[in-house]
């Protein structure tokens, strides 16, 4: 009976993720509708990004300078050129902005980029799974329902402008959200011999043209 009362008092917080645009360079849009009013609170989504996708820290810094996106990337130094099989997972704390159309709704978008994957056999794409983010609240002047929210272990400030960490809270009763799939084109292993042969042929042809031009127009003492 107590459990039913708690579940009735705690309205489900819903999370929606969307990948906008096409190709390797996308925008990840996160929309959250809270189960209760959170006036005066900072709202954020904590996302675990798998090795197959990353946020460019230089691009993120530029967006934050223009006040277009607010986020904390952990670690803040990453290799943007590394392929998926040499990269590691990232943690992104994305600060959400209030949605003017809904008092309990928040949203934010951040550019994400797919990494190159190993060639596969029998398929022309790899799947990158994005788990649903955890919804966090940081309230300096408001009191959250103890039966609905619990302290979360997050070592991050309440906003991207602050330096000191604050106390974040997360929902106790979260519904099972669907995962988001990103399909990344990959090469076929059975084409490796053809690719190697064409690469060697192209390299040899270009080297020969450069050598011929150097011999014809070069001035040698």
C-alpha positions in Angstrom: 0.0 0.0 0.0 2.9 2.4 0.8 4.6 1.4 -2.4 1.5 2.2 -4.4 1.2 5.6 -2.7 4.8 6.5 -3.5 4.4 5.5 -7.1 1.2 7.6 -7.4 2.9 10.6 -5.9 6.0 10.3 -8.2 4.9 10.9 -11.7 7.2 9.4 -14.3 9.8 11.6 -15.8 10.0 11.0 -19.5 13.1 11.3 -21.7 13.2 11.5 -25.5 16.4 11.3 -27.6 16.6 12.2 -31.3 19.4 12.1 -33.8 19.1 15.0 -36.2 20.8 15.4 -39.6 22.4 12.5 -41.6 25.9 11.0 -41.9 28.7 10.9 -39.4 28.0 14.4 -38.0 24.7 14.6 -36.2 22.9 16.6 -33.5 21.7 14.8 -30.4 18.5 16.4 -29.1 17.4 15.5 -25.6 14.0 16.4 -24.3 12.8 15.8 -20.7 9.4 16.2 -19.1 9.7 16.1 -15.3 7.1 14.4 -13.1 6.9 17.5 -10.9 7.5 21.2 -11.0 11.2 22.1 -10.6 11.1 25.9 -10.5 14.5 27.3 -9.6 16.4 24.0 -10.2 19.0 23.2 -12.7 18.1 20.2 -14.9 20.7 18.1 -16.7 21.0 14.8 -18.5 23.9 12.5 -17.7 24.8 10.5 -20.8 27.3 7.7 -21.3 28.6 7.9 -24.8 30.0 4.6 -26.2 33.4 4.5 -28.1 31.6 4.6 -31.4 30.4 8.2 -30.9 32.0 11.3 -29.4 31.6 15.0 -28.7 34.4 17.3 -30.1 35.7 19.3 -27.0 36.9 22.1 -29.3 33.5 22.4 -31.0 31.8 22.2 -27.6 34.0 25.0 -26.2 33.1 27.3 -29.2 29.4 26.6 -28.8 29.6 27.4 -25.1 31.4 30.7 -25.8 28.4 31.7 -27.9 26.0 30.4 -25.2 24.5 27.9 -27.6 25.2 24.8 -25.6 26.1 24.2 -21.9 27.8 20.9 -21.0 30.6 19.2 -19.1 32.6 16.5 -21.0 34.5 13.9 -19.0 37.3 13.5 -20.0 37.7 16.9 -21.5 40.7 15.9 -23.7 40.0 13.2 -26.3 41.4 11.9 -29.5 38.9 13.0 -32.2 40.8 11.0 -34.9 40.8 7.6 -33.1 38.7 4.9 -34.7 36.0 3.2 -32.6 38.2 0.2 -31.6 40.9 2.4 -30.2 38.6 5.0 -28.4 37.0 4.9 -25.0 33.6 5.8 -23.6 32.8 9.3 -22.6 30.6 10.9 -19.9 28.6 14.0 -20.9 26.6 16.2 -18.5 24.3 18.2 -20.7 22.5 21.2 -19.1 18.9 21.5 -20.3 17.0 24.7 -20.9 13.3 25.3 -20.1 10.8 24.8 -22.9 8.5 27.8 -23.2 5.7 25.6 -24.3 5.6 23.4 -21.2 6.4 24.4 -17.6 7.8 21.0 -16.7 9.7 20.5 -20.0 13.4 21.0 -20.7 15.5 20.4 -23.8 19.0 20.8 -25.2 21.0 19.7 -28.3 24.7 18.9 -28.7 26.7 17.9 -31.8 28.0 14.4 -31.9 30.2 12.6 -34.3 30.4 8.9 -35.3 33.8 7.2 -35.3 35.2 5.0 -38.1 34.7 1.3 -37.4 36.5 -1.9 -38.5 35.4 -3.4 -41.8 32.7 -6.0 -41.2 31.8 -9.2 -43.0 28.4 -9.5 -44.6 27.1 -6.1 -43.5 27.6 -2.6 -44.5 26.8 -0.9 -41.2 27.7 -1.0 -37.5 25.2 -0.2 -34.7 26.1 2.3 -32.0 23.7 2.1 -29.0 23.0 5.2 -27.0 21.4 4.4 -23.7 18.8 6.7 -22.3 20.3 9.4 -20.1 19.8 9.8 -16.4 17.8 12.9 -15.4 19.4 15.1 -12.7 18.2 18.0 -10.7 20.3 20.5 -8.7 18.1 22.7 -6.5 19.7 25.4 -4.4 16.5 27.0 -3.1 13.8 24.4 -3.7 12.9 21.2 -1.9 12.4 18.0 -3.8 10.1 15.2 -2.7 12.2 12.7 -0.8 10.1 9.8 -2.0 10.7 10.8 -5.7 14.3 12.0 -5.7 17.5 10.8 -4.1 21.0 12.2 -3.9 23.2 11.2 -6.9 27.0 10.8 -6.9 27.8 13.4 -9.5 31.0 15.4 -9.2 30.0 18.4 -11.4 28.8 22.0 -10.9 25.2 23.1 -11.1 25.9 24.9 -14.3 28.7 25.1 -16.9 29.7 28.5 -15.5 30.3 27.3 -11.9 33.5 25.8 -10.6 32.5 24.0 -7.5 30.4 20.9 -7.4 26.9 20.8 -5.9 24.4 18.2 -4.8 22.5 16.6 -7.7 19.4 14.4 -7.3 18.1 11.7 -9.6 14.7 10.0 -9.8 14.2 6.8 -7.8 11.5 5.4 -10.1 12.5 5.7 -13.7 10.6 4.0 -16.5 12.4 1.7 -19.0 13.2 4.0 -21.9 14.1 2.8 -25.3 17.7 2.9 -26.5 18.7 5.0 -29.5 20.5 3.3 -32.4 23.0 5.1 -34.7 23.8 3.2 -37.9 27.4 3.8 -39.1 28.5 2.8 -42.6 31.5 0.4 -42.6 33.6 -1.3 -45.3 33.2 -4.9 -46.3 36.1 -7.3 -45.4 35.6 -9.2 -48.7 36.6 -6.0 -50.6 39.9 -5.7 -48.8 42.0 -7.2 -51.6 40.3 -4.9 -54.2 40.8 -1.8 -52.0 44.5 -2.7 -51.4 45.1 -3.2 -55.1 43.5 0.0 -56.2 45.3 1.9 -53.4 48.7 0.6 -54.5 47.9 1.3 -58.2 46.7 4.9 -57.4 49.8 5.5 -55.2 52.2 4.2 -57.9 50.5 6.2 -60.7 50.5 9.5 -58.6 54.2 8.9 -57.6 55.1 8.3 -61.3 53.3 11.6 -62.3 55.1 13.6 -59.6 58.5 12.1 -60.6 57.9 12.8 -64.3 56.9 16.4 -63.5 60.0 16.8 -61.3 62.3 15.5 -64.0 60.7 17.6 -66.7 60.4 20.9 -64.9 62.8 20.6 -62.1 66.2 22.4 -62.1 69.0 20.3 -60.8 72.5 21.6 -60.3 
